[in-house]
Amino acid sequence: MSAVPSLPEATARLLLLRFRKLRAYATVRPCDPQRPARKRAAIAYGYDAAVNEPTAGAAYGPGTVDYSFRRVHEANAFDQLPLITPSKLRSEARDRGVQWSPASTFKELERLDREGAFSPILFDPVDADGGNRIVFRDEGDYAPWSEHAVPERGRVVPRPYYSPWQLLYFNDAVELPKISVSIEWLLDDEQRASLRSDQRTLLGQQLEDWRQLDQEWRDVLLVLLRLQSRYGPWIKGPLLKSTVNLVRHPQSEEYVDPRELAPPFDAHKVLDELGLTLEALRAMHQRLAVHGMLGDGEDPLRYWHMLVRMAPAKQRARLRGRARRAQDAYDAAEMLRRFYYDLTGKLLLNPDDLFDLSDKSWKKHFFGKWPTLSYTRADLAVELRLRDLHPHQVHIVVEGETEKVVCRRVVEEIAGMPLNDMGVSIQGLLGVGNMRREMLRALKAFPRFLVFVADPEGDMAREVEALKRDGVLTDEATYLWETSFEEANLSDEELVAMIAAIGADRGATLTLDVHRLRTLYNQHRARPGKTKGLATYALGLARREQYGSVVASKTQLAERMADLILDDLRRRDAEVVSADRPIVEMLVSVIRAT
């Protein structure tokens, strides 16, 4: 992958603007000197990490985009992200941690408009004839809002409307004209009089930057407004899906997807319509990505970026404060990223990738393919595993019912909770012929660890080696017994004693002894063809009249095996028991992995 491109001039200006504010804050405010220093370091890191890389190409500046709010309106671009009222703006700002509680919302918004820091998209007044007469703010200079006022509920008030995208810089519109000083400094005439000329110049420049804020963001805002009908649904939906606001069909009056009514989207035509170059588009994307990460303080969820972006938009909207403001910027960057992909077939870096100075090979290793246009549920599973949060930690594949019963009983008893609560599942293997299909089915559950336990009968050993070569199984998590599960973990005496105990519970007496069982079983195993496991063979012998007619199932025997192993673990240390019963070592490892 190519090196991370540098920040364009406009992005550098934005970060330097923030840097100036923090510098003025640190210079004028005498208390808590370390706090602004830490903030400056964070901003400087983001600035240096970007501008010290190869250039991104031609920069863009205010006035680059050849577009207007009127054209956005005429293109019905507000359907997917409708404009919002001042009261809604105030509510959304509060959710984003903006410290803004004016006595009069309208008066303060008008002041911001008058100063050039934050202006509405349009006014929706009523003309003398009683019809709507939309006034687009960018088609003229500031005029007193009283000129746009209309009667409403017994009052005469203006009706300004804003775009939700303007929340990207509303916090700056509120904070830039302010600095923080201690009460002690404020009340001390001598300290206030000691403000140097260079400090006054710096603060004056900060104020001038504030008055240019709306103009600084105008081009980005126009591009987002033009693209939101096309790409807005993707940032509003859950993982793998888009969410669209339906509109009424002009003829049928039925609600339909507005994209069905619009002409086919031609990305290259839209780029020309905006008067943008690919370099400028890429620069805008990077500006938004950096703004989300470090624009007005570090994103508190920066190191959880991918996981949060995989969450549905409705869940991300529950975030508050700086974290929510960061998501606004990432949403905007994602729209530009998809637009760039439609134009070039190439993927720009995600915000977290911009600050990952590696070659991203680790992501290719874990996720299989990187970068990708959209996250998938497979990516979500990988990300959860990387953070040790995946609910399905261990999937155990065993050969038969006996192993399932023993593994479940022992793990649940030692851990003191059900397998499901631990994120552990057990699956039986339906014979050698179905082995590969069952393995693939197990992998679909995305366990963190896949453990395989089986006897080496038939072609099992060959199949296991093939699965290891395919990367499905590993040596550490594969338990292939030399003989059988029962022989590897139980003595002949213990097996006969358990069958005898089952018979005794039913009033039957087992007359089969250990020596006779082993002699007959060795003869059975020496015969050509498929042989039975020791437990199955022993249960078959026990049913014969000559050995007591003891009828016992493999499930009953498995329960007795589990009781025996658990009793042994109560009496001896797990490491000692593991030497005699290898299955214990595997089950203890499973518990540790959870």
KOLMARSE-62789 format. One record per residue (C-alpha): x, y, z; chain. Coordinates in nm, 3 decimals. Example, Ala and Ser with C-alpha at 12.3 -4.5 7.8 and 13.67 -1.06 7.14 Angstrom:
east_north_up_chaine
1.230_-0.450_0.780_A
1.367_-0.106_0.714_A
// end
This chain:
east_north_up_chaine
0.000_0.000_0.000_A
0.124_0.349_-0.077_A
0.254_0.578_0.193_A
0.010_0.795_0.386_A
-0.033_1.118_0.188_A
0.042_1.446_0.358_A
-0.217_1.693_0.482_A
-0.320_1.953_0.227_A
-0.277_2.321_0.298_A
-0.640_2.364_0.411_A
-0.608_2.082_0.663_A
-0.285_2.225_0.793_A
-0.456_2.559_0.834_A
-0.736_2.395_1.031_A
-0.495_2.220_1.266_A
-0.276_2.526_1.301_A
-0.588_2.726_1.385_A
-0.659_2.479_1.665_A
-0.291_2.488_1.762_A
-0.306_2.869_1.793_A
-0.607_2.848_2.018_A
-0.435_2.601_2.249_A
-0.119_2.807_2.248_A
-0.311_3.119_2.346_A
-0.493_2.917_2.610_A
-0.162_2.798_2.756_A
-0.005_3.146_2.744_A
-0.288_3.347_2.897_A
-0.420_3.096_3.148_A
-0.179_3.072_3.444_A
-0.338_2.768_3.612_A
-0.293_2.398_3.518_A
-0.009_2.450_3.266_A
0.025_2.076_3.194_A
-0.324_2.030_3.052_A
-0.286_2.252_2.744_A
0.065_2.118_2.694_A
-0.076_1.766_2.666_A
-0.339_1.889_2.421_A
-0.077_2.066_2.212_A
0.130_1.750_2.201_A
-0.169_1.550_2.074_A
-0.245_1.801_1.801_A
0.119_1.835_1.706_A
0.146_1.456_1.674_A
-0.141_1.445_1.427_A
0.001_1.738_1.232_A
0.356_1.601_1.219_A
0.244_1.247_1.138_A
0.072_1.378_0.827_A
0.275_1.667_0.687_A
0.606_1.484_0.712_A
0.489_1.225_0.457_A
0.493_1.263_0.075_A
0.251_1.524_-0.055_A
-0.109_1.444_-0.139_A
-0.102_1.666_-0.445_A
-0.262_2.000_-0.507_A
-0.421_2.162_-0.206_A
-0.762_2.318_-0.204_A
-0.877_2.630_-0.029_A
-1.195_2.829_0.030_A
-1.383_2.884_-0.293_A
-1.249_2.572_-0.466_A
-1.593_2.409_-0.496_A
-1.810_2.558_-0.769_A
-2.149_2.487_-0.615_A
-2.421_2.652_-0.407_A
-2.693_2.580_-0.154_A
-2.956_2.658_-0.415_A
-2.826_2.384_-0.643_A
-2.822_2.142_-0.351_A
-3.186_2.225_-0.285_A
-3.283_2.190_-0.650_A
-3.120_1.844_-0.657_A
-3.343_1.732_-0.364_A
-3.024_1.651_-0.174_A
-3.182_1.720_0.164_A
-3.411_1.414_0.153_A
-3.170_1.179_0.330_A
-3.031_1.422_0.587_A
-3.295_1.693_0.629_A
-3.210_2.041_0.747_A
-3.261_2.112_1.118_A
-3.408_2.400_1.314_A
-3.222_2.605_1.577_A
-3.387_2.408_1.858_A
-3.277_2.080_1.700_A
-2.929_2.223_1.646_A
-2.910_2.311_2.013_A
-3.022_1.962_2.114_A
-2.775_1.791_1.882_A
-2.494_2.019_2.001_A
-2.570_1.927_2.361_A
-2.542_1.557_2.274_A
-2.199_1.630_2.130_A
-2.074_1.799_2.443_A
-2.078_2.154_2.304_A
-2.088_2.393_2.600_A
-2.348_2.630_2.460_A
-2.640_2.759_2.667_A
-2.727_3.107_2.544_A
-3.009_3.306_2.700_A
-3.156_3.345_2.351_A
-3.079_3.080_2.091_A
-3.183_3.302_1.800_A
-2.985_3.605_1.915_A
-2.668_3.401_1.966_A
-2.705_3.225_1.631_A
-2.757_3.560_1.463_A
-2.440_3.690_1.628_A
-2.246_3.390_1.497_A
-2.388_3.454_1.150_A
-2.305_3.825_1.166_A
-1.947_3.751_1.268_A
-1.898_3.492_0.993_A
-1.838_3.200_1.229_A
-2.153_2.996_1.172_A
-2.427_3.076_0.922_A
-2.749_2.893_0.831_A
-2.800_2.719_0.499_A
-3.120_2.906_0.426_A
-3.415_3.099_0.564_A
-3.767_2.988_0.494_A
-3.978_3.305_0.524_A
-4.316_3.387_0.375_A
-4.343_3.660_0.113_A
-4.609_3.931_0.093_A
-4.840_3.705_-0.105_A
-4.828_3.434_0.158_A
-4.608_3.194_-0.042_A
-4.278_3.040_0.056_A
-3.974_3.238_-0.051_A
-3.654_3.055_0.033_A
-3.354_3.277_0.098_A
-3.020_3.100_0.055_A
-2.763_3.244_0.292_A
-2.470_3.214_0.051_A
-2.637_3.434_-0.210_A
-2.582_3.756_-0.021_A
-2.404_3.926_0.266_A
-2.527_3.921_0.620_A
-2.858_4.093_0.676_A
-3.041_4.135_1.008_A
-3.252_3.829_1.071_A
-3.555_4.048_1.128_A
-3.568_4.089_0.749_A
-3.646_3.717_0.724_A
-3.892_3.706_1.014_A
-4.243_3.564_0.968_A
-4.546_3.536_1.199_A
-4.541_3.214_1.398_A
-4.758_3.131_1.700_A
-4.821_3.491_1.790_A
-4.462_3.598_1.738_A
-4.259_3.730_1.447_A
-3.940_3.523_1.419_A
-3.693_3.417_1.149_A
-3.685_3.055_1.038_A
-3.321_2.962_0.973_A
-3.226_2.605_0.886_A
-2.894_2.428_0.927_A
-2.737_2.110_0.797_A
-2.643_1.838_1.048_A
-2.298_1.847_0.883_A
-2.243_2.192_1.030_A
-2.209_2.023_1.367_A
-1.862_1.930_1.243_A
-1.743_2.280_1.333_A
-2.009_2.412_1.568_A
-1.791_2.339_1.871_A
-1.518_2.556_1.720_A
-1.775_2.829_1.649_A
-1.859_2.830_2.020_A
-1.510_2.784_2.166_A
-1.272_2.978_1.941_A
-1.380_3.328_2.056_A
-1.313_3.229_2.416_A
-1.014_3.159_2.637_A
-1.006_3.015_2.986_A
-0.848_3.212_3.268_A
-0.849_3.166_3.643_A
-1.067_3.387_3.861_A
-0.751_3.497_4.042_A
-0.600_3.624_3.716_A
-0.925_3.788_3.608_A
-0.962_3.987_3.931_A
-0.598_4.096_3.946_A
-0.560_4.433_3.769_A
-0.181_4.404_3.756_A
-0.189_4.060_3.591_A
-0.444_4.171_3.334_A
-0.233_4.479_3.258_A
0.071_4.256_3.203_A
-0.076_4.102_2.885_A
0.201_4.149_2.626_A
0.151_4.286_2.277_A
0.245_3.956_2.115_A
-0.018_3.784_2.326_A
-0.275_4.039_2.218_A
-0.174_3.982_1.856_A
-0.211_3.606_1.897_A
-0.554_3.639_2.054_A
-0.656_3.883_1.783_A
-0.552_3.632_1.519_A
-0.755_3.365_1.694_A
-1.057_3.592_1.683_A
-1.002_3.656_1.313_A
-0.977_3.281_1.251_A
-1.312_3.244_1.425_A
-1.468_3.500_1.191_A
-1.347_3.297_0.891_A
-1.463_2.962_1.029_A
-1.779_2.924_0.822_A
-1.589_3.012_0.505_A
-1.316_2.761_0.594_A
-1.573_2.482_0.605_A
-1.789_2.595_0.314_A
-1.631_2.376_0.043_A
-1.642_2.061_0.255_A
-2.001_2.137_0.350_A
-2.111_2.181_-0.011_A
-1.951_1.853_-0.117_A
-2.116_1.664_0.170_A
-2.454_1.816_0.088_A
-2.422_1.721_-0.279_A
-2.322_1.361_-0.199_A
-2.551_1.284_0.094_A
-2.844_1.159_-0.116_A
-2.619_0.900_-0.277_A
-2.397_0.796_0.012_A
-2.594_0.909_0.317_A
-2.794_0.583_0.339_A
-2.471_0.384_0.385_A
-2.361_0.580_0.689_A
-2.709_0.569_0.846_A
-2.758_0.193_0.837_A
-2.639_-0.110_1.034_A
-2.347_-0.331_0.933_A
-2.383_-0.450_0.570_A
-2.701_-0.250_0.507_A
-2.808_0.101_0.415_A
-3.102_0.299_0.552_A
-3.294_0.531_0.324_A
-3.566_0.789_0.389_A
-3.858_0.722_0.154_A
-4.026_1.004_-0.037_A
-4.365_1.035_-0.208_A
-4.376_0.952_-0.577_A
-4.501_1.265_-0.761_A
-4.756_1.066_-0.964_A
-4.858_0.763_-0.756_A
-4.825_0.938_-0.418_A
-4.673_0.615_-0.283_A
-4.355_0.619_-0.074_A
-4.055_0.508_-0.277_A
-3.678_0.507_-0.258_A
-3.574_0.854_-0.383_A
-3.282_0.697_-0.566_A
-3.537_0.537_-0.801_A
-3.663_0.881_-0.901_A
-3.324_1.042_-0.946_A
-3.126_1.009_-1.270_A
-2.846_0.750_-1.268_A
-2.558_0.866_-1.050_A
-2.251_0.951_-1.259_A
-1.960_1.004_-1.021_A
-1.739_1.172_-1.281_A
-2.016_1.409_-1.383_A
-2.075_1.502_-1.018_A
-1.702_1.565_-0.969_A
-1.706_1.804_-1.264_A
-2.026_1.959_-1.136_A
-1.853_2.038_-0.807_A
-1.546_2.173_-0.983_A
-1.321_1.938_-0.785_A
-1.009_1.741_-0.871_A
-0.930_1.397_-0.736_A
-0.644_1.547_-0.538_A
-0.874_1.800_-0.375_A
-1.128_1.527_-0.294_A
-0.858_1.315_-0.135_A
-0.740_1.616_0.064_A
-1.093_1.678_0.192_A
-1.124_1.316_0.298_A
-0.801_1.335_0.492_A
-0.898_1.663_0.653_A
-1.219_1.505_0.784_A
-1.040_1.190_0.902_A
-0.785_1.393_1.097_A
-1.058_1.621_1.230_A
-1.231_1.316_1.374_A
-0.916_1.179_1.532_A
-0.756_1.499_1.663_A
-0.951_1.803_1.542_A
-1.062_1.950_1.875_A
-0.902_1.708_2.115_A
-0.825_1.340_2.078_A
-1.113_1.104_2.003_A
-1.160_0.913_2.332_A
-1.254_0.602_2.130_A
-0.965_0.636_1.888_A
-0.818_0.297_1.974_A
-1.160_0.133_1.939_A
-1.219_0.296_1.601_A
-1.294_-0.010_1.390_A
-1.520_-0.174_1.647_A
-1.725_0.145_1.696_A
-1.757_0.199_1.320_A
-1.897_-0.153_1.285_A
-2.181_-0.064_1.523_A
-2.515_0.040_1.365_A
-2.557_0.413_1.315_A
-2.838_0.418_1.573_A
-2.599_0.285_1.835_A
-2.322_0.529_1.740_A
-2.578_0.808_1.779_A
-2.600_0.718_2.148_A
-2.242_0.833_2.200_A
-2.198_1.167_2.370_A
-1.941_1.444_2.385_A
-1.618_1.436_2.189_A
-1.677_1.074_2.086_A
-1.997_1.172_1.907_A
-1.829_1.464_1.732_A
-1.562_1.226_1.607_A
-1.827_0.999_1.454_A
-1.969_1.295_1.260_A
-1.630_1.346_1.100_A
-1.586_0.975_1.027_A
-1.932_0.963_0.864_A
-1.837_1.256_0.643_A
-1.501_1.099_0.556_A
-1.673_0.771_0.468_A
-1.903_0.942_0.218_A
-1.604_1.098_0.044_A
-1.419_0.767_0.057_A
-1.704_0.589_-0.123_A
-1.727_0.871_-0.378_A
-1.353_0.841_-0.446_A
-1.392_0.464_-0.489_A
-1.670_0.511_-0.744_A
-1.443_0.750_-0.933_A
-1.120_0.551_-0.928_A
-1.184_0.199_-0.802_A
-0.925_0.273_-0.533_A
-0.976_0.289_-0.158_A
-0.857_0.577_0.055_A
-0.730_0.494_0.403_A
-0.972_0.476_0.691_A
-0.912_0.732_0.969_A
-0.743_0.478_1.197_A
-0.521_0.361_0.910_A
-0.395_0.717_0.855_A
-0.231_0.706_1.197_A
-0.113_0.344_1.171_A
0.245_0.390_1.057_A
0.291_0.019_0.976_A
0.256_-0.127_0.626_A
-0.087_-0.266_0.732_A
0.032_-0.623_0.665_A
-0.096_-0.726_1.008_A
-0.448_-0.635_0.898_A
-0.412_-0.840_0.582_A
-0.297_-1.131_0.798_A
-0.590_-1.118_1.038_A
-0.869_-0.996_0.811_A
-0.763_-1.176_0.494_A
-0.811_-0.876_0.266_A
-0.723_-0.516_0.336_A
-0.829_-0.247_0.275_A
-1.198_-0.314_0.214_A
-1.484_-0.089_0.112_A
-1.716_-0.211_0.387_A
-1.679_-0.405_0.707_A
-1.839_-0.750_0.726_A
-1.956_-0.970_1.011_A
-1.645_-1.180_0.952_A
-1.439_-0.864_1.015_A
-1.642_-0.801_1.329_A
-1.562_-1.151_1.456_A
-1.190_-1.097_1.392_A
-1.192_-0.759_1.566_A
-1.370_-0.907_1.868_A
-1.119_-1.190_1.885_A
-0.827_-0.947_1.863_A
-0.969_-0.761_2.164_A
-1.054_-1.084_2.347_A
-1.423_-0.991_2.339_A
-1.561_-1.258_2.109_A
-1.842_-1.448_2.285_A
-1.750_-1.774_2.112_A
-1.408_-1.846_2.253_A
-1.362_-2.221_2.207_A
-1.530_-2.474_1.980_A
-1.456_-2.837_2.065_A
-1.514_-3.100_1.798_A
-1.528_-3.456_1.934_A
-1.586_-3.791_1.770_A
-1.884_-3.924_1.963_A
-2.140_-3.887_2.239_A
-1.906_-4.020_2.510_A
-1.654_-3.742_2.456_A
-1.932_-3.478_2.443_A
-2.072_-3.586_2.781_A
-1.732_-3.611_2.951_A
-1.603_-3.279_2.816_A
-1.921_-3.091_2.905_A
-1.949_-3.233_3.255_A
-1.586_-3.179_3.348_A
-1.556_-2.825_3.208_A
-1.883_-2.706_3.362_A
-1.798_-2.859_3.701_A
-1.448_-2.708_3.716_A
-1.554_-2.367_3.583_A
-1.873_-2.354_3.789_A
-2.086_-2.228_3.500_A
-2.258_-2.356_3.183_A
-2.055_-2.385_2.865_A
-2.263_-2.117_2.696_A
-2.175_-1.865_2.966_A
-1.807_-1.935_2.904_A
-1.832_-1.903_2.528_A
-1.755_-2.272_2.478_A
-1.942_-2.509_2.248_A
-1.905_-2.880_2.173_A
-1.991_-3.046_1.846_A
-1.998_-3.416_1.761_A
-1.823_-3.540_1.448_A
-2.045_-3.747_1.220_A
-1.789_-3.997_1.096_A
-1.470_-3.966_0.893_A
-1.652_-3.919_0.563_A
-1.815_-3.599_0.687_A
-1.507_-3.467_0.862_A
-1.415_-3.178_0.631_A
-1.775_-3.060_0.602_A
-1.811_-3.060_0.979_A
-1.487_-2.870_1.022_A
-1.602_-2.599_0.784_A
-1.932_-2.578_0.968_A
-1.744_-2.535_1.295_A
-1.538_-2.251_1.151_A
-1.853_-2.061_1.053_A
-1.915_-2.000_1.423_A
-1.589_-1.798_1.433_A
-1.444_-1.945_1.751_A
-1.123_-1.802_1.883_A
-0.985_-2.153_1.929_A
-1.088_-2.472_1.750_A
-1.007_-2.793_1.944_A
-1.033_-3.138_1.785_A
-1.053_-3.467_1.977_A
-1.082_-3.807_1.803_A
-0.962_-4.167_1.775_A
-0.717_-4.255_1.494_A
-0.943_-4.517_1.335_A
-0.978_-4.544_0.957_A
-0.851_-4.245_0.760_A
-0.878_-4.009_1.056_A
-0.503_-3.950_1.091_A
-0.471_-3.866_0.721_A
-0.769_-3.631_0.733_A
-0.631_-3.453_1.037_A
-0.295_-3.394_0.867_A
-0.474_-3.250_0.563_A
-0.674_-3.014_0.785_A
-0.355_-2.900_0.954_A
-0.201_-2.821_0.618_A
-0.512_-2.621_0.530_A
-0.475_-2.420_0.850_A
-0.803_-2.547_0.995_A
-0.638_-2.740_1.280_A
-0.318_-2.681_1.478_A
-0.087_-2.922_1.655_A
-0.152_-2.756_1.992_A
-0.530_-2.792_1.969_A
-0.552_-3.140_1.816_A
-0.585_-3.450_2.037_A
-0.566_-3.770_1.832_A
-0.547_-4.064_2.072_A
-0.305_-4.346_1.990_A
-0.574_-4.608_2.061_A
-0.909_-4.468_2.175_A
-1.052_-4.202_2.406_A
-1.132_-4.459_2.677_A
-0.797_-4.639_2.663_A
-0.604_-4.312_2.670_A
-0.784_-4.181_2.979_A
-0.907_-4.484_3.176_A
-0.755_-4.811_3.292_A
-0.916_-5.145_3.206_A
-0.997_-5.191_3.576_A
-1.180_-4.858_3.590_A
-1.380_-4.937_3.276_A
-1.495_-5.278_3.405_A
-1.577_-5.131_3.747_A
-1.800_-4.862_3.593_A
-1.994_-5.117_3.384_A
-2.034_-5.339_3.691_A
-2.167_-5.041_3.892_A
-2.427_-4.964_3.623_A
-2.536_-5.331_3.629_A
-2.555_-5.336_4.008_A
-2.792_-5.038_4.001_A
-3.026_-5.251_3.791_A
-2.981_-5.571_3.995_A
-2.743_-5.739_3.748_A
-2.400_-5.879_3.828_A
-2.114_-5.843_3.580_A
-1.897_-6.156_3.560_A
-1.656_-6.015_3.302_A
-1.311_-5.960_3.455_A
-1.032_-5.731_3.340_A
-0.805_-6.007_3.210_A
-1.080_-6.167_3.004_A
-1.181_-5.828_2.856_A
-0.827_-5.742_2.748_A
-0.764_-6.088_2.596_A
-1.085_-6.086_2.394_A
-1.035_-5.724_2.283_A
-0.680_-5.783_2.162_A
-0.808_-6.077_1.956_A
-1.084_-5.855_1.814_A
-0.843_-5.580_1.720_A
-0.606_-5.827_1.551_A
-0.873_-5.927_1.302_A
-0.875_-5.755_0.960_A
-1.134_-5.490_0.895_A
-1.290_-5.219_1.106_A
-1.261_-5.265_1.482_A
-1.467_-5.127_1.771_A
-1.340_-4.905_2.048_A
-1.269_-5.062_2.385_A
-1.577_-4.914_2.558_A
-1.815_-5.021_2.279_A
-1.666_-5.368_2.276_A
-1.685_-5.401_2.656_A
-2.050_-5.294_2.664_A
-2.125_-5.555_2.396_A
-1.961_-5.832_2.598_A
-2.140_-5.726_2.916_A
-2.477_-5.777_2.743_A
-2.402_-6.147_2.687_A
-2.570_-6.388_2.923_A
-2.239_-6.556_3.003_A
-2.107_-6.226_3.148_A
-2.417_-6.126_3.346_A
-2.656_-5.971_3.090_A
-2.563_-5.618_3.200_A
-2.734_-5.365_2.978_A
-2.565_-5.024_2.980_A
-2.561_-4.739_2.726_A
-2.261_-4.533_2.620_A
-2.427_-4.225_2.768_A
-2.453_-4.395_3.109_A
-2.092_-4.500_3.081_A
-1.990_-4.147_2.982_A
-2.159_-4.006_3.294_A
-1.963_-4.254_3.508_A
-1.641_-4.152_3.331_A
-1.708_-3.787_3.406_A
-1.776_-3.869_3.774_A
-1.451_-4.065_3.793_A
-1.241_-3.785_3.642_A
-1.402_-3.521_3.865_A
-1.343_-3.735_4.177_A
-0.981_-3.773_4.072_A
-0.945_-3.395_4.030_A
-1.082_-3.341_4.381_A
-0.818_-3.573_4.524_A
-0.514_-3.483_4.314_A
-0.364_-3.178_4.141_A
-0.475_-3.122_3.782_A
-0.119_-3.155_3.648_A
-0.081_-3.495_3.816_A
-0.418_-3.611_3.687_A
-0.329_-3.492_3.335_A
-0.035_-3.732_3.327_A
-0.279_-4.026_3.364_A
-0.573_-3.868_3.181_A
-0.461_-3.646_2.888_A
-0.817_-3.522_2.834_A
-0.784_-3.324_3.158_A
-0.492_-3.124_3.018_A
-0.703_-3.026_2.718_A
-1.007_-2.930_2.926_A
-0.802_-2.721_3.169_A
-0.652_-2.537_2.869_A
-1.003_-2.466_2.741_A
-1.098_-2.310_3.074_A
-0.785_-2.097_3.077_A
-0.858_-1.975_2.725_A
-1.194_-1.837_2.832_A
// end
